[in-house]
Structures are given as structure tokens and as C-alpha cells.
Amino acid sequence: MGWSNASMNEGHNDEVRQMIEALPPGSSQYDAEGLGAEDLEELLQRDRLFTHTEHYDSDGKRILDSYVVFKNVARDTMRDFSNQRHLGRIKDQSLTNHLLIINMPSGDHESAIRYFDKVLQRKLDEMRTDFSLEMKACGSKDVHGTTRTKIPDTSFRPRLLPAARSDEWPSLVLEVFRNHRVHLEMWQFRDGAARPRPVLTQEATVTKSASGYSASAPMVIRFQDLLLRPPAGNGECDIVLDRGDLEQMVKLALD
């Protein structure tokens, strides 16, 4: 029994560490053991005023990232906090790990989301007039797993779903993190030994110089992954975000 408990605790610690390591470096962390929902709100107020994570871009412009991690959060506290108005946006909450992650989005953060939405719509409508209407924009709708609830920055799914597909699961999720560089990554779920796990499949970096922005590589969103069906002709094809698309998206969001 002792070995089993130790193994469970080790797995718990590994998952918590992975969740925190996915955040920008320097994100605030608090031990919330014994705290109520109002206490968490007070800490968020204090964190917003005094403990931002600071980075500087190539122009010397200060970037304020703000991610706040609460550890050892009681279930009742997590429920009460989720049901009340509060600062920031819940990004991830795990009942089994008693972990709550809050994001304080910046203006650039929100701009990046809006411009991606416009680029995706344009790419779909280039295939066929108003084809983008076949996609449902789900926004920041909660995505519930067996032990965690994640809230994406924005998400999409086709309006017409395969028979076995739940409308609870989006086909495309966008997550935006402001850091000291612009690095784009595409992750996809792959079947694992115990459960599907996300795997990094594509990445690109957008850098800025005196001549403007430059993307290192294009990125491709497979049609079948997005629409959950094979392309049927009539111009239907994979969505290619070429270097120009990525450069313009970053320029519009940051300049």
C-alpha cells in the first residue's frame, strides 16, 4: 500500500510540474492551502499591482505577462471561485491536483486571438464563398476532461460533426502566451499507452529586424483535422499559413 501511495504522489507531482512548466518563466505561485475564494481574489488583486513577470522585446518595449498559479486549492474553494466574478481568466483547473491557473491577458494577447480568427476565416472563404460559416467559433468555452477543465483562448469545431464526435470537444484550439520572443507551435493528440497525449508537430519563430518581421517556416492546418472529414474537392484543401501570413499576424498584433 505504501508503494502505491508513493507512486500516486509521484505521478501527482509530475503532472503539477508539467502544468507549471508550460507557463512563461517567472509566473507567480501561491500555496492556497486553507484559503477561500475571497482570499484567492485578494491575492490576484495584489499580484496584479506588484508582481508582474517582465520581459522586453527587441524595441525595448516592456511586456507584462501575468500568470498566477494556486496550489493545494480545496475543491470547495475552486468551485466557489469559478462561480464568482474574479480578476483574470481561468486557464486550467485540476480537482485531482488541487491546482488552479489564472491568466491576466494583455491587449497584445487579445489582439493575437482576434487576428488569428480573421486569418482562419479568410483562408476558409478562399476555398468557397462563406465556407467559414461551416465552422463554429466556440470562443473560450470550457473543455472538460476526466480530471481537469481547461479554458482555451479561443476554439473552433465544424458545425456538422461525425456521428461519434461529442460537441464538447473542439477540433482546433488556440493558446497565446506572451514571452520575450514570438514562437509558434502546433500540437496534436497522438494515441499513447494509457491515453492520448499532445505531441509537438510543427513550430516556427517570427523575429523582427530593421527590415520588418521574418518567419522561419510556414505552418499547415490539415483540413481533416479541422473539419473532421476528408476534403471533398471544390477547392477544399489543407490550410497553409505561409510566412507572409505569420509575419502579418504578428505585426498586426504587436505593432
C-alpha positions in Angstrom: 0.0 0.0 0.0 2.9 2.4 0.8 4.4 1.8 -2.6 1.1 2.5 -4.3 0.6 5.8 -2.4 4.1 6.9 -3.2 3.6 6.1 -6.9 0.4 8.1 -6.9 2.0 11.0 -5.2 5.0 11.0 -7.6 2.5 11.0 -10.6 0.6 13.9 -9.0 3.9 15.9 -8.6 4.9 15.1 -12.2 1.6 16.3 -13.6 1.7 19.5 -11.5 5.2 20.2 -12.6 4.3 19.7 -16.3 1.4 22.1 -16.0 3.5 24.8 -14.4 6.5 24.3 -16.8 4.1 25.0 -19.7 3.7 28.6 -18.4 6.1 31.5 -19.1 9.0 31.6 -16.7 8.6 33.6 -13.6 4.8 33.1 -13.3 3.6 33.8 -9.7 2.9 30.8 -7.5 0.9 30.7 -4.2 0.2 27.9 -1.7 -3.6 28.2 -1.3 -4.0 25.5 1.4 -6.7 26.7 3.8 -7.7 29.7 1.7 -11.2 30.5 0.5 -12.4 32.0 -2.8 -12.2 35.6 -1.4 -8.6 35.0 -0.3 -7.7 34.0 -3.9 -9.3 37.1 -5.3 -7.3 39.3 -2.8 -4.1 37.6 -3.9 -5.0 38.3 -7.5 -5.6 41.9 -6.8 -2.2 42.1 -5.0 -0.4 40.2 -7.8 -1.8 42.5 -10.5 -0.4 45.5 -8.7 3.0 44.3 -7.6 4.3 41.0 -9.1 4.2 41.1 -12.9 6.6 39.0 -14.9 8.5 41.5 -17.0 10.1 40.9 -20.4 11.4 43.3 -23.1 11.1 42.9 -26.8 13.7 43.9 -29.4 12.4 47.5 -29.3 12.9 47.8 -25.6 9.1 47.8 -25.1 8.1 46.2 -21.7 5.8 43.2 -22.0 3.7 42.3 -18.9 2.8 38.7 -18.7 0.7 37.6 -15.8 0.0 34.0 -14.9 -0.9 33.1 -11.4 -0.7 29.5 -10.1 -2.6 28.5 -6.9 -1.5 25.1 -5.4 -3.3 23.0 -2.9 -6.7 24.6 -3.6 -9.6 22.9 -1.8 -12.4 21.6 -4.0 -15.0 23.9 -2.4 -12.7 26.9 -2.9 -12.2 26.0 -6.5 -15.9 25.7 -7.1 -16.8 29.0 -5.3 -14.0 30.8 -7.1 -15.2 29.5 -10.5 -18.8 30.6 -9.8 -18.0 34.2 -8.8 -16.7 37.2 -10.7 -13.0 37.5 -10.4 -9.9 39.1 -12.0 -8.3 37.3 -14.9 -9.4 34.2 -16.8 -9.2 30.6 -15.5 -6.9 28.8 -17.9 -6.6 25.4 -16.2 -8.1 23.8 -13.1 -7.4 20.3 -11.8 -9.5 18.9 -9.0 -7.3 15.9 -8.5 -4.1 18.0 -8.4 -5.8 20.9 -6.5 -4.3 23.3 -9.0 -5.7 26.5 -10.4 -4.0 28.6 -13.1 -5.2 32.1 -13.8 -4.2 34.3 -16.8 -4.3 38.1 -16.8 -4.4 38.8 -20.6 -2.8 41.8 -22.1 -4.0 43.9 -25.0 -1.5 42.2 -27.4 -2.7 38.9 -26.2 -6.3 39.7 -27.2 -5.2 41.2 -30.5 -3.3 38.0 -31.5 -6.5 36.0 -30.9 -8.7 38.3 -33.0 -6.2 38.4 -35.9 -5.9 34.6 -36.0 -9.7 34.3 -36.1 -9.7 36.6 -39.1 -6.9 34.8 -40.9 -8.6 31.4 -40.4 -11.9 32.8 -41.7 -10.2 34.3 -44.8 -8.4 31.0 -45.6 -11.7 29.1 -45.4 -13.6 31.5 -47.5 -10.9 31.4 -50.2 -11.8 27.7 -50.7 -15.5 28.5 -51.2 -17.7 31.5 -50.6 -18.9 31.7 -46.9 -17.2 28.3 -46.2 -16.1 29.7 -42.9 -19.7 29.5 -41.8 -19.4 25.7 -41.6 -17.1 26.2 -38.7 -18.5 27.2 -35.3 -16.4 29.6 -33.2 -16.6 28.3 -29.7 -14.5 31.1 -28.1 -13.3 30.3 -24.6 -15.8 27.6 -23.8 -14.7 25.3 -21.1 -13.2 21.9 -22.2 -13.9 19.3 -19.5 -11.7 16.2 -19.2 -12.0 13.5 -16.6 -9.8 15.3 -14.0 -9.2 18.7 -15.5 -11.0 21.6 -17.0 -9.1 23.8 -19.5 -10.3 27.1 -20.9 -8.7 27.9 -24.3 -8.1 31.4 -25.6 -10.4 30.5 -28.5 -11.5 27.3 -30.1 -13.4 26.0 -33.2 -15.2 23.0 -34.4 -17.2 22.1 -37.5 -21.0 22.6 -37.2 -21.6 19.2 -38.8 -19.9 16.6 -36.6 -19.2 12.9 -37.2 -21.7 10.6 -35.5 -19.4 9.6 -32.7 -18.0 13.0 -32.0 -19.1 15.0 -29.0 -19.8 18.7 -29.4 -17.9 19.2 -26.1 -14.5 18.8 -27.9 -13.2 21.4 -30.3 -11.2 20.4 -33.4 -8.9 23.4 -33.1 -7.7 25.3 -30.0 -5.6 28.5 -29.9 -3.5 29.3 -26.9 -1.5 32.5 -26.7 1.4 33.2 -24.4 3.3 36.4 -24.4 7.1 35.9 -23.9 10.3 37.5 -24.9 10.0 36.1 -28.4 7.3 35.0 -30.9 7.4 31.3 -31.2 4.5 29.4 -32.8 3.9 25.8 -32.1 1.3 23.3 -33.3 0.4 20.4 -31.0 -1.7 17.3 -31.9 -3.0 14.5 -29.9 -1.4 11.1 -30.6 -2.5 7.8 -29.1 -0.4 6.8 -26.1 -0.1 3.7 -23.9 -2.6 4.9 -21.4 -4.3 7.9 -23.0 -3.8 10.3 -25.9 -1.1 12.9 -25.3 -0.2 16.1 -27.1 2.8 15.9 -29.4 4.6 18.9 -30.9 4.3 18.5 -34.7 5.2 21.9 -36.2 6.9 25.1 -35.0 8.1 28.4 -36.4 9.7 31.6 -35.0 8.9 35.1 -36.0 11.8 37.6 -35.5 11.9 41.3 -36.0 14.7 43.3 -37.7 15.2 46.7 -39.2 13.5 45.4 -42.4 10.5 44.0 -40.6 9.2 40.7 -39.4 10.5 37.3 -40.7 9.0 33.9 -40.1 11.3 30.8 -40.1 8.7 28.4 -41.6 5.1 28.1 -42.7 2.5 26.1 -40.7 -0.2 23.8 -42.0 -3.6 23.0 -40.5 -4.8 19.8 -42.0 -8.3 20.0 -43.5 -9.3 16.7 -42.0 -8.1 17.7 -38.5 -10.1 20.9 -38.6 -13.4 19.8 -40.4 -13.2 16.2 -39.1 -13.8 14.8 -42.6 -11.7 14.4 -45.8 -11.7 17.2 -48.3 -14.4 16.7 -50.9 -13.0 18.7 -53.8 -14.4 22.1 -54.8 -11.3 23.8 -53.6 -11.2 22.1 -50.2 -7.7 21.7 -49.0 -5.3 22.0 -46.1 -4.9 25.5 -44.7 -1.4 26.8 -45.2 -0.3 29.7 -43.0 2.7 30.8 -45.1 5.5 33.0 -43.9 3.7 36.1 -45.0 0.5 35.2 -43.1 2.5 34.6 -39.9 4.5 37.8 -40.3 1.4 39.9 -40.9 -0.4 38.3 -38.0 2.4 39.1 -35.6 2.9 42.6 -37.0 -0.8 43.5 -36.6 -0.9 42.1 -33.0 2.3 43.7 -31.7 2.8 47.0 -33.6 
